[in-house]
Amino acid sequence: MRPKQEEGFWLLKKELNKCFIRNGCEADINEILQVIKDSYKPYMDLTRDISIPEYTYEEISTLLNEPQSDVWVAEDKGTIVGMAVGAEFGPCAYHLKMLFVSGKSQHLGIGRELLKKFEERALERHFSLLTVNYLGWAEWSGHFYKKHGFKEYVQKDEEACLELKSQVAFLKKIGRLNNGDKHLVWKKVKLK
């Protein structure tokens, strides 16, 4: 059963349609998987020869049930058109594991609002360091995060941000710092 609309919040899109963001639940998993697939449709020419990550019902279910993770969905007229997952990751970061918006719903502010929800939840969980990995071939996602205040990680950033230095040491230890085609972007927010 889906949560009531009072448990989320509304956002106004450019066309003045209403979109509702709420916590995800088990009943949403099939629609979430469809949103992930649909999110790549505008980029088919770019992704034709690339192995796109696929997610399973079980993986999404696990994320929904992990106490350190938060899953949100964006609904438009009762249909899920976007989703995001934030999680405590490492010693001092709240990490955006996923953010997908269905192709037909992109460029309407849904991704921005999901990212805003991610940042709000990081503050509620008392994290001031936000991190995201994006795949190099998905340049559009790197541009999206940078447009919203994230910076591409470079080693000299560690001097200005001790939390980042600690997080990078953790990522290096587990072999997940910019491995393969992944790029780390980060943002520091002020705790209230």
C-alpha positions in Angstrom: 0.0 0.0 0.0 1.3 3.5 -0.9 1.7 6.2 1.7 -0.8 9.0 1.9 0.0 12.2 0.1 0.4 14.1 3.3 3.6 12.1 4.0 5.5 13.8 1.2 5.6 17.2 -0.5 4.4 18.8 -3.7 6.5 20.6 -6.2 5.4 22.8 -9.1 6.7 21.9 -12.5 7.1 24.3 -15.4 3.8 23.2 -16.9 2.1 23.8 -13.6 1.3 20.1 -13.2 1.8 18.9 -9.7 4.4 16.2 -8.8 4.5 14.6 -5.4 7.7 13.4 -3.7 7.3 10.8 -1.0 9.2 7.9 0.6 9.3 4.8 -1.5 7.8 1.5 -0.5 7.7 -2.1 -1.6 4.6 -1.6 -3.7 6.7 0.9 -5.9 9.5 -1.4 -6.9 8.2 -2.4 -10.4 7.5 1.2 -11.2 11.0 2.2 -9.9 12.6 -0.3 -12.1 10.7 1.0 -15.1 11.7 4.6 -14.3 15.4 3.5 -14.3 15.0 1.9 -17.7 13.1 4.9 -19.1 15.6 7.4 -17.8 18.1 6.3 -20.4 15.8 6.6 -23.4 16.8 10.2 -24.3 20.4 9.1 -24.4 20.0 5.9 -26.6 22.5 7.2 -29.2 25.1 7.7 -26.5 24.4 4.4 -24.6 24.0 2.0 -27.5 27.4 0.4 -27.2 27.7 0.8 -23.4 26.7 -1.7 -20.7 24.1 0.2 -18.7 23.8 -0.8 -15.0 20.6 -2.7 -14.4 19.0 -3.2 -11.1 16.8 -6.0 -9.8 13.7 -6.2 -7.7 15.8 -7.6 -4.8 18.3 -4.7 -4.9 15.6 -2.1 -4.7 13.9 -4.0 -2.0 17.1 -4.2 0.0 17.6 -0.4 -0.3 14.0 0.2 0.9 14.7 -1.9 4.0 18.2 -0.7 4.9 18.1 1.6 8.0 21.0 3.7 6.6 19.2 4.3 3.3 16.4 6.6 2.2 14.4 6.0 -1.0 12.1 8.7 -2.5 9.8 8.6 -5.5 8.3 11.4 -7.5 4.8 10.9 -8.7 2.9 12.7 -11.4 -0.8 12.0 -11.5 -0.3 8.7 -9.6 2.6 7.5 -11.8 6.1 7.3 -10.5 8.3 9.5 -12.8 11.5 9.8 -10.7 13.4 8.2 -7.8 16.4 8.8 -5.7 18.3 6.9 -3.0 20.5 8.5 -0.3 22.5 6.5 2.2 25.0 6.9 5.0 28.3 5.7 3.5 31.7 5.8 5.1 32.7 7.7 8.1 31.2 11.1 7.3 29.2 11.3 4.1 25.7 11.0 3.0 25.9 9.5 -0.5 23.5 9.7 -3.4 23.4 6.1 -4.6 20.8 6.7 -7.4 18.8 9.5 -9.0 16.7 8.7 -12.0 14.0 10.6 -13.8 11.9 9.0 -16.6 12.9 10.4 -20.0 9.6 12.1 -20.7 9.7 13.8 -17.3 13.3 15.1 -17.6 14.1 18.9 -17.6 11.0 19.7 -15.5 12.7 20.2 -12.2 12.0 16.7 -10.8 15.7 15.8 -10.5 16.4 19.1 -8.8 13.6 18.5 -6.2 14.8 14.9 -5.5 18.3 16.3 -5.0 16.9 18.9 -2.6 15.1 16.1 -0.7 18.5 14.2 -0.5 20.2 17.3 0.9 17.4 17.9 3.5 17.7 14.3 4.7 21.5 14.6 4.9 21.1 17.5 7.3 18.4 15.6 9.3 20.9 12.8 9.7 23.6 15.3 10.7 25.9 14.9 7.6 27.5 18.0 6.1 29.4 16.1 3.4 27.4 15.0 0.4 28.9 12.7 -2.3 27.8 11.2 -5.6 29.5 9.0 -8.1 28.6 9.4 -11.8 29.8 7.3 -14.7 32.1 9.1 -17.1 30.0 8.2 -20.2 27.0 9.9 -18.5 28.4 13.4 -18.8 25.0 14.9 -18.5 24.7 13.6 -14.9 28.1 15.2 -14.0 26.8 18.5 -15.4 23.6 18.2 -13.5 25.4 17.7 -10.1 27.9 20.5 -10.8 25.0 22.9 -11.7 23.6 22.2 -8.2 26.8 23.0 -6.4 28.8 19.8 -6.4 32.5 19.8 -7.3 34.5 17.2 -9.1 36.9 15.7 -6.6 40.6 16.6 -6.9 43.1 15.7 -4.3 43.8 19.3 -3.2 40.2 19.5 -2.1 41.1 17.3 0.9 43.2 20.2 2.4 40.1 22.4 2.5 37.6 19.8 3.8 38.7 17.3 6.5 35.5 15.3 6.1 36.3 14.8 2.4 39.9 13.7 3.4 38.5 11.1 5.7 35.9 10.0 3.2 38.5 9.7 0.4 40.7 7.6 2.7 37.8 5.3 3.3 37.0 5.0 -0.4 40.6 4.3 -1.3 40.7 1.6 1.4 37.7 -0.2 -0.1 38.8 0.4 -3.7 35.9 2.7 -4.6 37.5 6.0 -5.3 37.1 6.9 -9.0 37.5 3.3 -9.9 36.9 2.4 -13.5 34.7 5.0 -15.2 33.3 6.5 -11.9 33.8 10.1 -11.0 33.3 11.5 -7.5 31.6 14.8 -7.0 31.1 16.3 -3.5 29.4 19.2 -1.8 29.7 20.6 1.7 26.5 21.9 3.4 26.1 23.7 6.7 24.5 21.8 9.5 21.7 23.8 11.2 
